[in-house]
């Protein structure tokens, strides 16, 4: 299937002018390594997931993330 070249579509070009955009956008493909799947999202919703600490990333603002989503982590006190 060949997609039309929207750069030559006048209505599209008029819309570009109205919103003041300069160039064309881009798309990110879904990457399993960096995006949560639907199943992973559902598991995080409730009751959560159990994983090792190396499954978490510390973001520049010091919040935690699993793949591309911020999360809240509960770390039990194993001394009890």
C-alpha positions in Angstrom: 0.0 0.0 0.0 1.4 3.3 -1.0 0.5 6.4 1.0 -0.1 9.7 -0.7 2.5 12.4 -0.6 0.8 14.9 1.7 3.5 17.5 1.0 1.6 18.1 -2.2 -1.9 18.2 -0.6 -3.0 21.8 -0.7 -5.4 21.5 2.3 -2.6 20.0 4.4 -0.3 22.8 3.4 -2.9 25.5 4.3 -3.3 23.9 7.7 0.5 24.0 8.1 0.4 27.8 7.4 -2.6 28.4 9.8 -0.9 26.7 12.8 2.5 28.1 12.0 4.5 24.9 11.6 7.8 25.0 9.8 8.5 21.4 8.9 7.1 17.9 8.8 6.7 15.9 12.0 8.0 12.4 12.7 6.8 9.2 14.2 8.3 6.9 16.8 7.8 3.2 16.2 6.7 1.1 19.1 9.7 -0.4 20.7 9.2 -3.2 23.3 12.4 -2.2 25.0 11.3 1.3 25.8 7.5 1.3 25.7 5.1 -0.6 28.0 2.8 -3.1 26.3 -0.9 -3.2 27.1 -0.4 -6.2 29.3 2.4 -4.4 31.3 0.2 -1.3 31.7 -2.7 -3.5 33.1 -0.3 -5.2 35.5 0.9 -1.9 36.8 -2.6 -0.6 37.4 -3.5 -3.1 40.0 -2.1 -4.6 42.2 1.3 -3.8 40.6 4.3 -5.8 39.6 7.1 -7.4 41.5 10.5 -6.8 39.9 14.2 -6.4 40.7 15.6 -3.0 41.3 17.5 -3.1 38.0 14.1 -3.0 36.2 13.7 0.6 37.4 15.4 3.7 35.9 16.1 6.8 37.9 15.2 9.8 35.8 17.0 13.2 35.9 14.3 14.6 38.2 15.0 11.6 40.6 11.6 10.0 39.9 11.5 6.3 39.0 10.4 4.8 35.7 9.8 1.4 34.2 10.6 1.7 30.5 9.1 5.1 29.5 6.6 5.5 32.3 7.0 7.0 35.8 6.1 4.7 38.6 5.8 4.6 42.4 7.9 2.0 44.0 7.2 0.3 47.3 10.4 -1.2 48.8 9.6 -3.4 51.8 11.8 -3.4 54.9 13.3 -6.9 54.7 14.7 -6.6 58.2 11.3 -7.3 59.8 
